[in-house]
Amino acid sequence: MCCRLLAVSFLLLLGAESARAADWRDALRQEVERIDRAAPGSLGVYVKRLDDGTVLNYGADRMWYLGSTVKVAIAITVLQQVDAGQMKLGDALVLQETDRIEAGPLVRQKVGSRITVDELLRRMLGDSDNTAANMLIRAVGEDRLNATAKAAMGERSLQRLTTLAQVRYDVYAEIHPDARKLSNDQLVRIAAAPMGAQRVEALRQALGVPRASLKARTIDEAYARYYEKQLNAATLEGYGAMLEKLVQGKLLKPASQERLFTDMKIRIFTNYRLQAGLPRSASFIHKTGTQYRRACHAGVINPQDGGAKAIVVATCAADIDEQKDAGRVFEQVGRAITRTMLAEQAAAR
């Protein structure tokens, strides 16, 4: 009789846990669907509770352009080299002309400047500096970066990652193939022109070609063709798997993990995008990504203690005004997560 009662109690407890898991997923899915219907473009959301493994997958199995969220994978690759003794944080890298690209302050540094790996990591993640990212990719190599990212995300969850400068070349080559011959300095000057017809005209003038030779007449057309190739894109499931491995200590040694958490703003409340909708008391490591008509924000709530109580969140939006609308949409997703999963922390806010 005693054993039977224990078995019944266990089944009731298991049923209650399953009901709670279904409750948060159903409630969050309804809110995400509502947000997606009201927002322009399309929305993808991946949320996973690491304590019980329950997952919400809303368009998370399709490929999404990562933008600067890829810089977390770059940082992991660099810090793995540090952990292996093949690189030191104090090592100085020399800024080359081919590294320079907007955005971020390092694009204004003189070619030949020496910058430590330590500073480049801080600038890449803190300032989202693309020149810093290019320098670090050059230091570890694109092949190593892609191998590390695929090992963390899954072979089928990721397409080829490139430098940030290569993104510009690939997009502008959709307008005219000679764009691949531009110098980095020309790329930087072209980027000073407002996005749209003025950007296309700046590119045409830099190339010195007639308008009739342009293969794409609008910046929208050029970016649409680029996005179709799915370079620098991953599934949110895959990106979430990388974040899960990160907080569980499977990718970096403890010192490097803590270093990355710091650079991912664990002690800073940014009140931005997803975090603007989360309780102020919730620890959150995160990275944003923004490019023309694309935006992402991904991170981990409560990443401490090996991710024992962590919630992995990855969200991206496509065909949206990345400046005016994306922040509001991601904040709404953050508020939905708070209502459905973080009620206790929300009450203490």
Backbone hydrogen bonds in HBPLUS format (Angstrom, degrees):
<---DONOR---> <-ACCEPTOR-->    atom                        ^
c    i                          cat <-CA-CA->   ^        H-A-AA   ^      H-
h    n   atom  resd res      DA  || num        DHA   H-A  angle D-A-AA Bond
n    s   type  num  typ     dist DA aas  dist angle  dist       angle   num
A0005-LEU N   A0001-MET O   2.89 MM   4  6.19 155.3  1.95 151.2 157.3     1
A0006-LEU N   A0002-CYS O   2.95 MM   4  6.26 156.9  2.00 149.7 156.3     2
A0007-ALA N   A0003-CYS O   2.89 MM   4  6.13 155.4  1.95 146.4 153.3     3
A0008-VAL N   A0004-ARG O   2.90 MM   4  6.15 158.2  1.95 148.1 154.0     4
A0009-SER N   A0005-LEU O   2.83 MM   4  6.02 159.8  1.87 148.1 154.0     5
A0010-PHE N   A0006-LEU O   2.85 MM   4  6.06 155.6  1.91 146.9 153.6     6
A0011-LEU N   A0007-ALA O   2.96 MM   4  6.21 159.8  2.01 148.6 153.7     7
A0012-LEU N   A0008-VAL O   2.90 MM   4  6.15 154.3  1.96 149.2 156.6     8
A0013-LEU N   A0009-SER O   2.89 MM   4  6.11 157.6  1.94 148.2 154.4     9
A0014-LEU N   A0010-PHE O   2.81 MM   4  6.04 161.0  1.85 150.9 156.7    10
A0015-GLY N   A0011-LEU O   2.83 MM   4  5.98 153.2  1.90 142.1 149.8    11
A0016-ALA N   A0012-LEU O   2.87 MM   4  6.11 149.7  1.96 143.9 152.2    12
A0017-GLU N   A0013-LEU O   2.91 MM   4  6.20 158.4  1.95 151.8 157.2    13
A0018-SER N   A0014-LEU O   2.94 MM   4  6.17 159.2  1.98 147.7 153.6    14
A0019-ALA N   A0015-GLY O   2.93 MM   4  6.10 150.4  2.01 141.8 150.1    15
A0020-ARG N   A0016-ALA O   2.91 MM   4  6.21 155.1  1.98 147.9 154.4    16
A0021-ALA N   A0017-GLU O   2.94 MM   4  6.21 158.8  1.99 149.3 155.1    17
A0022-ALA N   A0018-SER O   2.91 MM   4  6.14 161.0  1.94 147.3 152.6    18
A0023-ASP N   A0019-ALA O   2.79 MM   4  5.96 148.4  1.89 143.5 153.3    19
A0024-TRP N   A0020-ARG O   3.10 MM   4  6.44 162.9  2.13 156.6 156.6    20
A0025-ARG N   A0021-ALA O   3.17 MM   4  6.36 164.7  2.20 150.0 154.6    21
A0026-ASP N   A0022-ALA O   2.84 MM   4  5.86 166.4  1.86 152.4 156.9    22
A0027-ALA N   A0023-ASP O   2.92 MM   4  5.96 163.9  1.95 149.4 154.7    23
A0028-LEU N   A0024-TRP O   2.87 MM   4  5.86 160.5  1.91 143.2 149.2    24
A0029-ARG N   A0025-ARG O   2.85 MM   4  5.89 160.9  1.89 147.1 153.1    25
A0030-GLN N   A0026-ASP O   3.10 MM   4  6.25 160.2  2.14 145.5 150.2    26
A0031-GLU N   A0027-ALA O   3.19 MM   4  6.48 154.6  2.26 142.4 149.0    27
A0032-VAL N   A0028-LEU O   2.83 MM   4  6.07 163.6  1.85 158.5 163.1    28
A0033-GLU N   A0029-ARG O   2.84 MM   4  5.99 161.7  1.87 153.4 158.4    29
A0034-ARG N   A0030-GLN O   3.07 MM   4  6.25 152.5  2.14 139.8 147.1    30
A0035-ILE N   A0031-GLU O   2.91 MM   4  6.21 158.3  1.96 150.4 156.3    31
A0036-ASP N   A0032-VAL O   2.84 MM   4  6.02 161.8  1.87 152.1 157.3    32
A0037-ARG N   A0033-GLU O   2.93 MM   4  6.12 158.1  1.98 146.8 152.5    33
A0038-ALA N   A0034-ARG O   3.14 MM   4  6.33 154.2  2.21 146.0 152.2    34
A0039-ALA N   A0035-ILE O   3.00 MM   4  6.08 130.3  2.25 143.4 156.4    35
A0042-SER N   A0318-ALA O   3.03 MM 276  5.37 154.6  2.09 142.3 150.1    36
A0318-ALA N   A0042-SER O   3.00 MM 276  5.37 155.8  2.06 144.8 152.1    37
A0044-GLY N   A0316-CYS O   2.86 MM 272  5.27 157.9  1.91 164.1 163.6    38
A0316-CYS N   A0044-GLY O   3.05 MM 272  5.27 149.5  2.15 135.2 144.2    39
A0045-VAL N   A0058-TYR O   2.81 MM  13  5.02 158.8  1.86 141.6 148.8    40
A0058-TYR N   A0045-VAL O   2.84 MM  13  5.02 161.0  1.88 169.8 167.8    41
A0046-TYR N   A0314-ALA O   2.79 MM 268  5.12 146.8  1.90 152.0 161.7    42
A0314-ALA N   A0046-TYR O   2.90 MM 268  5.12 154.3  1.97 149.4 154.1    43
A0047-VAL N   A0056-LEU O   3.06 MM   9  5.10 160.8  2.10 144.5 149.0    44
A0056-LEU N   A0047-VAL O   2.76 MM   9  5.10 160.9  1.80 154.8 159.8    45
A0048-LYS N   A0312-VAL O   2.94 MM 264  5.11 150.8  2.02 140.4 147.8    46
A0312-VAL N   A0048-LYS O   2.87 MM 264  5.11 153.9  1.94 153.7 153.0    47
A0049-ARG N   A0054-THR O   2.99 MM   5  5.51 157.7  2.04 159.2 165.7    48
A0053-GLY N   A0049-ARG O   2.82 MM   4  5.41 128.9  2.08 139.8 154.5    49
A0050-LEU N   A0310-ALA O   3.03 MM 260  5.61 176.0  2.03 157.4 158.6    50
A0236-LEU N   A0060-ALA O   3.01 MM 176  4.67 123.2  2.34 126.0 139.7    51
A0237-GLU N   A0060-ALA O   3.13 MM 177  5.54 154.1  2.20 144.4 137.5    52
A0064-TRP N   A0234-ALA O   2.85 MM 170  5.48 160.2  1.89 134.0 138.2    53
A0234-ALA N   A0064-TRP O   3.03 MM 170  5.48 153.7  2.10 143.5 143.7    54
A0066-LEU N   A0232-ASN O   2.97 MM 166  6.08 177.4  1.97 159.0 159.6    55
A0069-THR N   A0066-LEU O   3.19 MM   3  5.50 153.7  2.26 135.8 132.2    56
A0070-VAL N   A0067-GLY O   3.30 MM   3  6.26 170.5  2.31 121.9 124.7    57
A0071-LYS N   A0068-SER O   2.99 MM   3  5.52 164.4  2.02 114.3 119.4    58
A0072-VAL N   A0069-THR O   3.29 MM   3  6.05 167.8  2.30 118.5 121.1    59
A0073-ALA N   A0070-VAL O   3.00 MM   3  5.40 122.0  2.35 107.0 120.2    60
A0074-ILE N   A0070-VAL O   3.16 MM   4  6.59 150.8  2.25 145.2 154.0    61
A0075-ALA N   A0071-LYS O   2.94 MM   4  6.08 161.4  1.98 141.4 145.9    62
A0076-ILE N   A0072-VAL O   2.94 MM   4  6.19 157.7  1.99 149.5 155.5    63
A0077-THR N   A0073-ALA O   3.03 MM   4  6.21 159.2  2.07 145.3 150.5    64
A0078-VAL N   A0074-ILE O   2.99 MM   4  6.29 160.0  2.03 153.6 158.8    65
A0079-LEU N   A0075-ALA O   2.87 MM   4  6.04 170.4  1.88 155.6 158.4    66
A0080-GLN N   A0076-ILE O   2.87 MM   4  5.99 143.6  2.01 145.7 155.2    67
A0081-GLN N   A0077-THR O   3.27 MM   4  6.53 146.0  2.40 138.1 146.2    68
A0081-GLN N   A0078-VAL O   3.01 MM   3  5.21 122.7  2.35  98.9 113.4    69
A0082-VAL N   A0078-VAL O   3.02 MM   4  6.45 144.3  2.15 142.2 153.2    70
A0083-ASP N   A0079-LEU O   2.81 MM   4  6.05 160.4  1.85 146.6 151.5    71
A0084-ALA N   A0080-GLN O   2.96 MM   4  6.13 140.8  2.12 137.3 147.6    72
A0086-GLN N   A0081-GLN O   2.89 MM   5  5.19 142.8  2.03 165.8 162.5    73
A0085-GLY N   A0082-VAL O   3.01 MM   3  5.13 158.9  2.05 106.6 113.1    74
A0091-ASP N   A0088-LYS O   3.01 MM   3  5.24 160.3  2.05 108.0 114.4    75
A0118-ASP N   A0089-LEU O   2.89 MM  29  4.71 149.0  1.98 147.8 137.6    76
A0117-VAL N   A0091-ASP O   2.85 MM  26  5.80 141.2  2.01 162.3 174.9    77
A0093-LEU N   A0115-ILE O   2.78 MM  22  5.35 171.8  1.79 145.0 142.1    78
A0115-ILE N   A0093-LEU O   2.88 MM  22  5.35 164.7  1.91 152.7 155.6    79
A0095-LEU N   A0113-SER O   2.82 MM  18  5.34 167.7  1.84 160.4 164.1    80
A0112-GLY N   A0095-LEU O   2.80 MM  17  5.11 157.7  1.85 142.2 149.9    81
A0099-ASP N   A0096-GLN O   2.95 MM   3  5.35 159.6  1.99 112.2 119.0    82
A0100-ARG N   A0097-GLU O   3.28 MM   3  5.66 143.6  2.42 108.0 116.4    83
A0130-ASN N   A0103-ALA O   2.93 MM  27  5.70 167.5  1.95 172.1 176.2    84
A0108-ARG N   A0105-PRO O   3.09 MM   3  5.92 165.4  2.11 123.8 127.9    85
A0109-GLN N   A0106-LEU O   2.96 MM   3  5.16 162.0  1.99 109.8 115.8    86
A0113-SER N   A0110-LYS O   3.04 MM   3  5.70 152.1  2.12 140.4 140.9    87
A0120-LEU N   A0116-THR O   2.96 MM   4  6.24 160.5  1.99 151.5 157.6    88
A0121-LEU N   A0117-VAL O   2.93 MM   4  6.15 155.9  1.99 153.6 158.7    89
A0122-ARG N   A0118-ASP O   3.22 MM   4  6.51 162.2  2.25 145.6 150.1    90
A0123-ARG N   A0119-GLU O   2.88 MM   4  6.12 164.8  1.90 156.1 160.2    91
A0124-MET N   A0120-LEU O   2.84 MM   4  5.88 157.8  1.89 146.3 153.0    92
A0125-LEU N   A0121-LEU O   3.07 MM   4  6.18 163.3  2.10 151.3 154.7    93
A0126-GLY N   A0122-ARG O   2.66 MM   4  5.40 152.4  1.73 144.6 154.6    94
A0127-ASP N   A0123-ARG O   2.94 MM   4  4.93 140.4  2.10 115.3 127.8    95
A0129-ASP N   A0123-ARG O   3.08 MM   6  5.62 171.5  2.09 128.2 130.0    96
A0133-ALA N   A0129-ASP O   3.21 MM   4  6.50 152.8  2.29 137.6 145.1    97
A0134-ASN N   A0130-ASN O   2.91 MM   4  6.18 158.3  1.96 148.4 153.6    98
A0135-MET N   A0131-THR O   3.00 MM   4  6.28 157.0  2.05 150.1 155.9    99
A0136-LEU N   A0132-ALA O   3.03 MM   4  6.29 157.7  2.08 151.1 156.8   100
A0137-ILE N   A0133-ALA O   2.90 MM   4  6.12 157.4  1.95 153.4 159.9   101
A0138-ARG N   A0134-ASN O   2.97 MM   4  6.14 158.8  2.01 146.2 152.1   102
A0139-ALA N   A0135-MET O   3.02 MM   4  6.24 144.3  2.15 137.9 147.7   103
A0140-VAL N   A0136-LEU O   3.08 MM   4  6.38 154.9  2.14 150.3 154.9   104
A0141-GLY N   A0137-ILE O   2.65 MM   4  5.46 147.4  1.76 150.4 160.7   105
A0145-LEU N   A0141-GLY O   3.07 MM   4  6.33 163.4  2.09 152.8 157.8   106
A0146-ASN N   A0142-GLU O   2.92 MM   4  6.12 165.6  1.94 153.4 156.6   107
A0147-ALA N   A0143-ASP O   2.92 MM   4  6.11 155.7  1.98 147.0 154.1   108
A0148-THR N   A0144-ARG O   2.87 MM   4  6.03 162.2  1.90 154.0 158.4   109
A0149-ALA N   A0145-LEU O   2.92 MM   4  6.09 165.0  1.94 152.3 156.8   110
A0150-LYS N   A0146-ASN O   2.94 MM   4  6.00 159.8  1.98 144.9 150.4   111
A0151-ALA N   A0147-ALA O   3.01 MM   4  6.12 149.9  2.10 140.8 149.0   112
A0152-ALA N   A0148-THR O   3.05 MM   4  6.28 145.5  2.18 143.3 152.4   113
A0153-MET N   A0149-ALA O   2.80 MM   4  5.92 154.5  1.87 150.9 158.4   114
A0154-GLY N   A0150-LYS O   2.73 MM   4  4.98 147.5  1.83 129.6 138.9   115
A0157-SER N   A0154-GLY O   3.02 MM   3  5.21 158.0  2.07 111.1 118.1   116
A0235-THR N   A0157-SER O   2.90 MM  78  5.27 150.9  1.98 141.5 147.5   117
A0159-GLN N   A0233-ALA O   2.90 MM  74  5.51 162.4  1.94 170.8 166.3   118
A0232-ASN N   A0160-ARG O   2.79 MM  72  5.73 169.4  1.80 153.0 153.7   119
A0167-VAL N   A0163-THR O   3.30 MM   4  6.67 141.0  2.46 137.0 146.3   120
A0168-ARG N   A0165-ALA O   3.06 MM   3  5.30 115.4  2.49 100.3 114.5   121
A0169-TYR N   A0165-ALA O   3.09 MM   4  6.50 161.8  2.12 152.5 157.4   122
A0170-ASP N   A0166-GLN O   2.84 MM   4  6.01 163.5  1.87 153.0 157.3   123
A0171-VAL N   A0167-VAL O   2.93 MM   4  6.16 157.8  1.98 152.4 158.2   124
A0172-TYR N   A0168-ARG O   2.90 MM   4  6.02 174.9  1.90 158.6 160.1   125
A0173-ALA N   A0169-TYR O   2.87 MM   4  5.86 142.5  2.01 142.4 152.7   126
A0174-GLU N   A0171-VAL O   3.03 MM   3  5.47 148.1  2.13 107.8 117.3   127
A0175-ILE N   A0172-TYR O   2.90 MM   3  5.22 144.6  2.03 104.2 115.1   128
A0176-HIS N   A0172-TYR O   3.01 MM   4  6.44 160.0  2.05 150.7 156.3   129
A0215-LYS N   A0175-ILE O   2.65 MM  40  4.92 160.6  1.68 151.1 150.9   130
A0179-ALA N   A0176-HIS O   3.00 MM   3  5.79 164.7  2.02 125.7 129.7   131
A0180-ARG N   A0177-PRO O   3.36 MM   3  6.34 171.9  2.36 124.5 125.0   132
A0181-LYS N   A0178-ASP O   2.92 MM   3  5.55 164.4  1.95 119.0 124.3   133
A0182-LEU N   A0179-ALA O   3.11 MM   3  5.46 167.8  2.13 113.8 117.6   134
A0186-GLN N   A0183-SER O   3.12 MM   3  5.15 119.8  2.50  94.5 108.7   135
A0187-LEU N   A0183-SER O   3.03 MM   4  6.42 153.3  2.11 146.5 154.1   136
A0188-VAL N   A0184-ASN O   2.97 MM   4  6.24 155.1  2.03 149.3 155.1   137
A0189-ARG N   A0185-ASP O   3.08 MM   4  6.35 156.3  2.13 145.1 151.1   138
A0190-ILE N   A0186-GLN O   2.86 MM   4  6.07 156.0  1.92 152.4 159.2   139
A0191-ALA N   A0187-LEU O   3.01 MM   4  6.20 152.4  2.09 144.3 151.4   140
A0192-ALA N   A0189-ARG O   3.17 MM   3  5.26 148.6  2.27  98.7 108.0   141
A0193-ALA N   A0190-ILE O   3.04 MM   3  5.73 161.4  2.08 118.3 123.8   142
A0199-ARG N   A0196-GLY O   3.07 MM   3  5.39 126.8  2.37 104.8 118.0   143
A0200-VAL N   A0196-GLY O   3.21 MM   4  6.60 158.5  2.26 153.8 159.6   144
A0201-GLU N   A0197-ALA O   2.95 MM   4  6.18 157.4  2.00 148.0 154.4   145
A0202-ALA N   A0198-GLN O   2.91 MM   4  6.06 152.3  1.99 141.0 148.5   146
A0203-LEU N   A0199-ARG O   3.03 MM   4  6.27 153.5  2.10 145.5 152.2   147
A0204-ARG N   A0200-VAL O   2.91 MM   4  6.19 159.6  1.95 148.5 154.5   148
A0205-GLN N   A0201-GLU O   2.92 MM   4  6.12 163.1  1.95 152.6 156.3   149
A0206-ALA N   A0202-ALA O   3.03 MM   4  6.17 153.6  2.10 141.4 148.8   150
A0207-LEU N   A0203-LEU O   3.01 MM   4  6.26 147.7  2.12 148.8 157.3   151
A0208-GLY N   A0204-ARG O   2.81 MM   4  5.94 132.8  2.03 140.6 154.9   152
A0209-VAL N   A0204-ARG O   3.42 MM   5  5.86 157.7  2.48 147.7 152.5   153
A0213-SER N   A0210-PRO O   3.06 MM   3  5.63 157.1  2.12 114.6 121.3   154
A0214-LEU N   A0211-ARG O   3.14 MM   3  5.61 168.4  2.15 117.1 120.8   155
A0222-ALA N   A0218-THR O   3.19 MM   4  6.51 157.7  2.25 144.5 150.3   156
A0223-TYR N   A0219-ILE O   2.98 MM   4  6.17 169.4  1.99 153.4 155.4   157
A0224-ALA N   A0220-ASP O   2.91 MM   4  6.01 157.9  1.96 148.3 155.3   158
A0225-ARG N   A0221-GLU O   3.06 MM   4  6.24 158.4  2.11 147.2 152.0   159
A0226-TYR N   A0222-ALA O   3.06 MM   4  6.32 155.5  2.12 144.5 151.7   160
A0227-TYR N   A0223-TYR O   2.84 MM   4  6.05 167.9  1.85 159.8 161.6   161
A0228-GLU N   A0224-ALA O   3.13 MM   4  6.29 145.4  2.25 141.3 149.9   162
A0229-LYS N   A0226-TYR O   3.04 MM   3  5.56 147.3  2.15 111.9 120.8   163
A0230-GLN N   A0227-TYR O   3.02 MM   3  5.30 155.2  2.08 109.6 117.4   164
A0239-TYR N   A0235-THR O   3.01 MM   4  6.33 163.5  2.04 147.8 152.3   165
A0240-GLY N   A0236-LEU O   2.82 MM   4  5.82 157.5  1.87 141.5 148.5   166
A0241-ALA N   A0237-GLU O   2.92 MM   4  6.15 144.7  2.05 141.0 150.8   167
A0242-MET N   A0238-GLY O   3.11 MM   4  6.48 148.6  2.21 147.1 154.5   168
A0243-LEU N   A0239-TYR O   3.14 MM   4  6.53 158.1  2.19 149.6 154.8   169
A0244-GLU N   A0240-GLY O   2.89 MM   4  6.13 153.5  1.96 148.5 156.3   170
A0245-LYS N   A0241-ALA O   3.00 MM   4  6.24 164.2  2.02 149.4 152.5   171
A0246-LEU N   A0242-MET O   2.93 MM   4  6.15 149.4  2.03 144.5 153.9   172
A0247-VAL N   A0243-LEU O   3.08 MM   4  6.37 166.5  2.10 156.8 156.3   173
A0248-GLN N   A0244-GLU O   3.11 MM   4  6.22 143.4  2.24 145.3 155.8   174
A0250-LYS N   A0245-LYS O   2.93 MM   5  5.10 156.9  1.98 163.0 159.1   175
A0249-GLY N   A0246-LEU O   3.12 MM   3  5.43 160.6  2.16 110.1 114.3   176
A0256-SER N   A0253-LYS O   3.05 MM   3  5.45 115.0  2.49 110.8 126.0   177
A0257-GLN N   A0253-LYS O   2.84 MM   4  6.01 157.5  1.89 161.3 168.4   178
A0258-GLU N   A0254-PRO O   2.94 MM   4  6.10 165.1  1.97 150.8 154.0   179
A0259-ARG N   A0255-ALA O   2.96 MM   4  6.13 151.3  2.05 139.6 148.3   180
A0260-LEU N   A0256-SER O   2.94 MM   4  6.16 156.6  1.99 146.0 151.4   181
A0261-PHE N   A0257-GLN O   2.90 MM   4  6.21 158.2  1.95 151.7 158.2   182
A0262-THR N   A0258-GLU O   3.02 MM   4  6.26 155.7  2.08 147.2 152.9   183
A0263-ASP N   A0259-ARG O   3.07 MM   4  6.42 160.7  2.11 149.3 154.0   184
A0264-MET N   A0260-LEU O   2.87 MM   4  6.05 132.3  2.10 143.8 157.5   185
A0266-ILE N   A0261-PHE O   3.18 MM   5  5.70 152.3  2.26 147.4 151.6   186
A0265-LYS N   A0262-THR O   3.00 MM   3  5.24 143.8  2.13 114.7 114.3   187
A0286-HIS N   A0264-MET O   3.12 MM  22  5.36 156.9  2.18 133.4 139.1   188
A0268-ILE N   A0265-LYS O   3.19 MM   3  5.09 168.1  2.20 108.5 110.5   189
A0275-GLN N   A0272-TYR O   3.06 MM   3  5.43 118.8  2.45 151.3 137.9   190
A0276-ALA N   A0273-ARG O   3.05 MM   3  5.50 137.8  2.24 112.6 123.6   191
A0277-GLY N   A0274-LEU O   2.96 MM   3  5.62 154.2  2.03 117.6 125.2   192
A0278-LEU N   A0275-GLN O   3.09 MM   3  4.98 157.7  2.14 101.8 108.8   193
A0282-ALA N   A0279-PRO O   3.03 MM   3  5.46 161.9  2.06 114.9 120.6   194
A0302-ASN N   A0283-SER O   2.82 MM  19  4.93 164.5  1.85 134.5 137.9   195
A0285-ILE N   A0300-VAL O   3.13 MM  15  5.42 158.1  2.18 147.3 148.4   196
A0300-VAL N   A0285-ILE O   2.86 MM  15  5.42 146.0  1.97 145.5 156.2   197
A0287-LYS N   A0298-ALA O   2.93 MM  11  5.70 148.9  2.03 161.0 171.1   198
A0298-ALA N   A0287-LYS O   3.10 MM  11  5.70 164.4  2.13 153.8 157.9   199
A0289-GLY N   A0296-CYS O   2.94 MM   7  4.87 146.4  2.06 140.9 133.7   200
A0296-CYS N   A0289-GLY O   2.74 MM   7  4.87 151.1  1.82 147.4 148.0   201
A0291-GLN N   A0294-ARG O   3.04 MM   3  5.15 174.6  2.04 138.5 139.3   202
A0294-ARG N   A0291-GLN O   2.81 MM   3  5.15 159.7  1.85 143.8 138.4   203
A0319-ASP N   A0293-ARG O   2.91 MM  26  4.90 128.0  2.19 163.4 156.2   204
A0295-ALA N   A0317-ALA O   3.13 MM  22  5.36 152.2  2.21 151.7 152.0   205
A0317-ALA N   A0295-ALA O   2.77 MM  22  5.36 156.0  1.83 161.0 163.5   206
A0297-HIS N   A0315-THR O   2.89 MM  18  5.54 155.0  1.95 162.8 166.6   207
A0315-THR N   A0297-HIS O   3.00 MM  18  5.54 155.1  2.07 143.4 151.5   208
A0299-GLY N   A0313-VAL O   2.78 MM  14  5.44 161.9  1.82 161.2 166.0   209
A0313-VAL N   A0299-GLY O   2.88 MM  14  5.44 174.8  1.88 162.9 161.2   210
A0301-ILE N   A0311-ILE O   2.84 MM  10  5.03 163.5  1.87 152.5 150.4   211
A0311-ILE N   A0301-ILE O   2.95 MM  10  5.03 151.0  2.04 140.0 147.0   212
A0307-GLY N   A0304-GLN O   2.98 MM   3  5.48 145.2  2.10 110.7 121.2   213
A0308-ALA N   A0305-ASP O   3.24 MM   3  5.79 153.0  2.31 112.6 119.0   214
A0310-ALA N   A0307-GLY O   3.17 MM   3  4.60 170.3  2.18 100.6 102.5   215
A0325-ASP N   A0321-ASP O   3.01 MM   4  5.32 153.1  2.08 139.2 147.8   216
A0326-ALA N   A0321-ASP O   3.27 MM   5  6.46 148.8  2.38 156.7 158.3   217
A0329-VAL N   A0325-ASP O   3.10 MM   4  6.34 161.1  2.14 157.3 162.9   218
A0330-PHE N   A0326-ALA O   2.93 MM   4  6.15 169.6  1.94 161.9 164.0   219
A0331-GLU N   A0327-GLY O   2.94 MM   4  6.06 152.7  2.02 144.2 152.2   220
A0332-GLN N   A0328-ARG O   3.08 MM   4  6.31 151.7  2.16 142.8 149.9   221
A0333-VAL N   A0329-VAL O   3.09 MM   4  6.49 146.8  2.20 143.8 153.0   222
A0334-GLY N   A0330-PHE O   2.92 MM   4  6.25 155.7  1.98 148.7 155.3   223
A0335-ARG N   A0331-GLU O   2.89 MM   4  6.24 153.2  1.96 149.6 156.8   224
A0336-ALA N   A0332-GLN O   2.94 MM   4  6.15 149.3  2.03 142.2 150.8   225
A0337-ILE N   A0333-VAL O   2.95 MM   4  6.26 153.5  2.02 150.1 156.8   226
A0338-THR N   A0334-GLY O   2.98 MM   4  6.25 154.2  2.05 145.0 152.3   227
A0339-ARG N   A0335-ARG O   2.96 MM   4  6.23 160.9  1.99 149.5 153.5   228
A0340-THR N   A0336-ALA O   3.06 MM   4  6.18 153.4  2.13 146.0 152.8   229
A0341-MET N   A0337-ILE O   2.80 MM   4  5.49 144.1  1.92 148.1 155.1   230
A0342-LEU N   A0338-THR O   3.07 MM   4  4.54 144.1  2.20 114.5 123.6   231
A0346-ALA N   A0342-LEU O   2.86 MM   4  6.00 154.6  1.92 156.5 165.1   232
A0347-ALA N   A0343-ALA O   2.98 MM   4  6.18 149.8  2.07 145.4 152.3   233
A0348-ALA N   A0344-GLU O   3.30 MM   4  6.58 137.0  2.50 137.2 147.8   234
A0348-ALA N   A0345-GLN O   3.18 MM   3  5.16 130.0  2.45  92.9 106.0   235
A0349-ARG N   A0346-ALA O   3.13 MM   3  5.11 158.5  2.18 102.1 108.7   236
